[in-house]
Amino acid sequence: MGLSTLEKILAVLKEEFYLEENSTEVEKTPDEKGEKLRLLEERCRKCEKCNLYKTARNLVFSDGDHNSKLVFVGEAPGEEEDLQGKPFVGRAGRLLTSVLEEYGVKRESVYICNILKHRPPENRNPDVEEVAVCSPYLVEQLMIIKPLLVVTLGNYSTKFLLNTREGISSLRGALKKSPLGYNVLPTYHPAAVLRNINLMDEFRTDIKKALEFIEKGAD
């Protein structure tokens, strides 16, 4: 996913958002923001640009507070997410929720989503075509929400939003700026932490850093 692709996605979407971004109107109310996301979710529900909708049970669009300044982005829904229609509700999601709660933050107070909105069969990795056709929906989500910080969970969301080939091990814990303009803090996918408990301390540290960033209201 090269920079030119990111730029093309942003350029196309900015046509839709141009008047809003350059108008003198007050910022959209929570209800208006929610309506934009609802319409986007309906477009995702009808999307047939790749074959994942044929095998998935449910669309998995998002969970949490769309007015949050903190957004978590993973790669794709798993089996439990597919069953419930919500992201990060399986073992990995419970770990994320638990770590947030350790620092006094309820899951419901942040916004959680994935690049892909339908589960790949057998939880396989997303392929290039799937990321290419689904990532504009993620970009549009972020444009509506306008988060202060995006925490990328794992390699796929990190490489996409930072337009990099570097792996998560070398990028985690370091605050970066996405070519799309967002502050990004990469960390391990919680599923990777479950597979390798030695990553837990770094994962906790990264989540704490993200929460402190939001609390300070840093630019």
N, C-alpha and C positions, 0 to 999 in steps of 0.2 A: 504494500500500500504506500505508494510514493507521495511526496509532497504535492505533486500536481493533482493527484486524486483528491487529497484533502482540500486543496484550493478550489477544485471544481465543485465539490460538495458544498462548500461554504458559499461560493458564488451563486449557485443555483438557489440555495435556501435564502440568501440575503435578498434576492429579488422579491420573495414573499414577505420578508420582514423589513424591507427597505423603508417604507413610510413610517412604520412603527419606530424603527431605530432612529430616524432622522426628524421625527415630529417633535413638537413642543408639548405634546400631551403628557399628562402625568403618567407615572408608571402604572402598568396594568394591575388591577386589583387581584387579590387571591382568586376570586370567582372567575375573572376573565382568564387568568393563567390556567386555572383548572379546566375551563372550557376548551382552551386551545389544546391542552394535553388529551382531553377526552376525544376530540376530533382526530388528533394524531393517532390515538390508540385504535380508533375505528378504521382508519386507513391501514394500520398495521394488521388488523384483524382480517381485512380483505386482500392483503398482499399475497400474490402468487408468483413473485419474481424469482423465487428459488423453490426447491421441492420440499422444504422442511415442513410446510403446512400440511402436507399430505400424510405425514407420519406422526405429527405432534397431536396431543389431545387438546391442549389449550394454548392460547396466546399467553405469553408471560411478558407483560409490558413494564410494570414497575410496582413498587410498594413504598409506603412511607409518605412523608410530607413534601409536597411539591413546592412549598414555600421555604424549605430549608436552604441554607447556604452551603450545606455539605452534601455532596452526591457521591455514592459508591457505584463503580461500574465494573462488572465482571465480564465474562466472555459469552456464556450461554446458559440456558436453563438445564437442569438435570432432571432425573426421573420424578423426584418429589415436587419440584417446581412445576413440571408439566402437569402433574396431577392436580395441584392446587391453584395453578394459574398465577403464582406469585414468585418473585425471585428470592433466592437464598433462604429457603425454608427447610432444606434438608440438613444433614449433619454440618456441612460447611457454613450454612446460614446460621445455625444455632451457635456455632463458635463465634461468628461475627457479632451476633446479638449479645452473647455472653461478655465479650471483651468490651463492647460499648457500655454495657451495664456496669462493668467494673469501674468505669470512669463516670458513672452517674448519668449516662445518656441512654434514653429509650430508643429502641429501633424505630418506633413510629415517628420520631422527631427528625430523622434523616431521610434522604431519598435514595432508593436502591434500584438499579436496573442493570441490563446487560447489553452487549453489542447485538447479539442475536435475540430475537423475540420468540423463536420456537426452538424446541429441543432437537439437537442433532441425534439421530438414531444411535442407541447404545452409548450415549454420552461421549461420542467421538469428538475430536477437536473440530472447530469450525474450519471449513475450507475457504479458499480465497474468494470464490464466487459468492458464497454466503455472506462473508464480511463485506464484500463490495456492494451488494444490494441492500444489506440491512443497516450498515453504518450510517447512511444519511438520516435514518430515523433517530438514531442516537444523537447525532449532531443537532437535529431539530429539537429533540427533548432538551438538550443543554441550552440551546438558544432561547427556549421558552423560560426555563427555570433560572438561568443566569446565576449559577452557583459561584460562591467565593472560592471554593476548593473542590476539586474532583479527586477522589482517592481511587486509583486504578488497582484492581485486584487481579494480579497475575500478568502473564506475558501478553495476552492478546489485546486487552484494553490498553495496556501500557504502550505497546508498540504502535497501536493505531493512533492514540491521542497525542503521543509524542513524536510520531513519524520517525521511528528509530528501529534499528535492527538489534540494538543492545538488549540483553536479557534482563529479567527482573532482578537477578542476584546482584548485578552491578548498579542498578538504578534505584533500588528500594531505599526508602527513607530520605531521599534527596528531593527537595522541592524544585519542580521544573515548571517551565511555561510551555504550554501546548502551542503549536502553530495556529490553532483556532482561538487562542487568546486566553485560555483558562489556566489558572494555577493547578498544577497536578502533583500529587504525592503518590508515587507508586509503592505498592507493598505486595507481599505474597498473597496468592489466592488462599483463602482459608482451607480449601481442600488440600492444598500442598502442605499446609501446616499440620493437618491431621495425619498426613502420610509421613511427615518428618517433624516430630515434636520438638526437635532442636531449633526449629524456626520460630517457636512460640514467643520467645522473649523479644525478638526483633519485630515480630508482628504486633505485639502489644505496644512496643515503643513507637511504631509507626502510627498506630491508631491514636495513641496519646498525643503525638505531635500534630496530627490532623485536627484533633479537638481543640488543642491549645491555639492553633492557627485561627480557627473559627472564633474562639473566645476573644482573641486579641483584635479580630476584625482587620487582619493584615491585608494589604493589597498585593 
